[in-house]
Amino acid sequence: MQQVFAPWRMEWVERDTDEEFEGCVFCAFPKRDDDREHLVVARNDHAVVMLNNYPYNPGHVMVIPNEHERDYAALGEETLLGHARMKQRTFDAMEAAFSPDGFNAGLNIGEGSGGSIDHLHTHVVPRWTGDTNFMPVISDTKVIVEGLDDTYDKLHAAFAEQDGATVPDADSAVSFVD
């Protein structure tokens, strides 16, 4: 029998589930003081990039418009452009940090889409040839080979290398004015 060793998941298991906040997690977390703790890795005036707390693959992020909206067609032009620019920067950062063979990117829109948060966001998942093996098929188990802290560090450094980046410190999101 092979064992799956994932010690970083203990932090998630032991987290404080009594933490309360008002409103939407995608609205609340980017406004808090500790970007790293809340997985906010980059931002511009119209969108943020957050690591997915339940990643499909290492590097799985969400690009989230600051505007709390569920309807893509309702986003204003500046928000659309800012969101699109952060997606471009995210692809560039992932290329630099992980050298993937490709990407999956998409939106879950509407109740039937499977999205669990009622705030529009784009998932960006780096993919590698052969990154799916027998575990999900036979064992209904997905093995994530990198902890969120390591992923945060790699993406933070990759965003920080981009033109126009402002890096307050290692625990604050990389900022852009686009």
N, C-alpha and C positions, 0 to 999 in steps of 0.2 A: 504494500500500500504506500502510495506517495502522500506526503503531507504538504499542505499549502501553508506557508509561513508568512503571516501578515501582521507583525506585531504593532504596526502603526494604527491598526483599526481599534486597539484598546482605547485610545483617546476618544474615538467616536462612541464606543460602548459606554464609557464612563462620563460622557458629557453631561452638563447640567440641562436636563430636559424641562426644568421649571422656568427657564429664562423666558421672559415675556417681552414682547415688543408690540407696538401699535402698528397696524397696517400690514403692508407687504414687505416680505423679507428682501426683495430686490430693490425696494425703495429705502428700507431702513439700514441695511448693512453698509452700503457705500457712504452713508452719512456718519457712521460711527468712527471713533478715533483710531482704531486698530485695523488697518486694511488687511494685514497678513492674517490676523485671527479670523477675519470675515471673508478671506479668500479673494479679496479685490486686488487684482494684479496690475491693472492699467485703467486709465480713464481719459476721456476728453470732455469737452463742454456738454456733450449730448449723450454719451454712453459710457458704460463701464464694462470691463472684462473681469469675470469672476470664475474661479475654478469650480467645477461641478463637484459637489460634496459626495456624489455617488457616480464616479467616473465610469464610463464605458471602457475607456483606454486611458493610459497616462497622458496628461495634457488636455483632457476633455474640459473645455471651457464653455461659458455662455457669454455672448455679447448682448448686453441689456441696455435698451434705451433708458435714459433717465426719466423720460415721460412715461407715467404709468398709464399704459394703454393695452388693451387686448386685441384691438382691431388694427391690423397693419395699414389698412387704407386710411385710417384716421391720423396717422403720424404726420406732423408738419414737415415741410421740405428740409429745414435745417436739421431736424432730428433724423430724418431719413439719411441725409448726407453724412452726419456725424456717426450714425450707427454703421453705415456702409464703410466709412473710412476706418473705424475701429476693427471691422471684420478684415479689411486689407492688412492692417497692422498686425492683427492676430495671426493671419496666415504667414506673414513674414517672420514674426517672432517664433512661431512653431517650426518653420523651416530651419531657422538658426538654432533653436534649442534641441530639436528632436530628429531632424532629417527624415520625416516620414515619407512614405511612398505615395501618399494621397491623403485626402480629407473627406469626411462626411460633414456636411453643413446643412442645417435645416431648422425650420420653425414648427412648433406644435401650435396650431391655431384652431380654436374651437373645442368644445367639450368632448367631442369624439376623438380628438387627436392623441389623447394620452398625456397631455401636459398637466402637471400638478400645481403650477403656480399661474395665477390669472394676471400675469404681466408679461407682455410680449418679450421674447428673447430668442436669439439664434444660438443653437448648439453648434460648436465646432469641435470635431473629433479627429485627431490625427490617426491615420491608419498605416499599417505596414503590411506588406505582402505576407500572408501566412499568420497574421496576428490572431486569427480565430482557429482554435484547435478542437480537440475532442471534448474538452472540459464543458463548454456550454451545451454541446449537443448531447453528450452522454450523461454528464453529471449535473446539468443545470447549474453550473458554477462558472463564474467569470473570475479569472485570476488577474488582479491588478498588480503589476510588478514594481510599482514605484509609489512611495508615499506622497501625500499632498504637499508636505513641506519641501521635499526635493523638487517636485514639479513647480511649485511656486518660485523657488530660487532660480531654476533654469529659465522659466518664462520671464520673470522679473528682469534678469540679466539680459535676455534677448530683446525685450521691449526697451530697456535702458540704452541699448546700442543704436537704436533707430534715430534718424534725424528728427530734431525738434523735441526730444525727450527731456523732461525735467524729473530728476530723481531726488526727492527729499531725503530718503534714507532707505535702508534695506527692508524695512517693515511697512513702508508707505507705497501705495500704488504709483507706478510711473505715470506721469501726466503729460498730455499733449494739448496744444492749442491748434485745432484744425479749422 
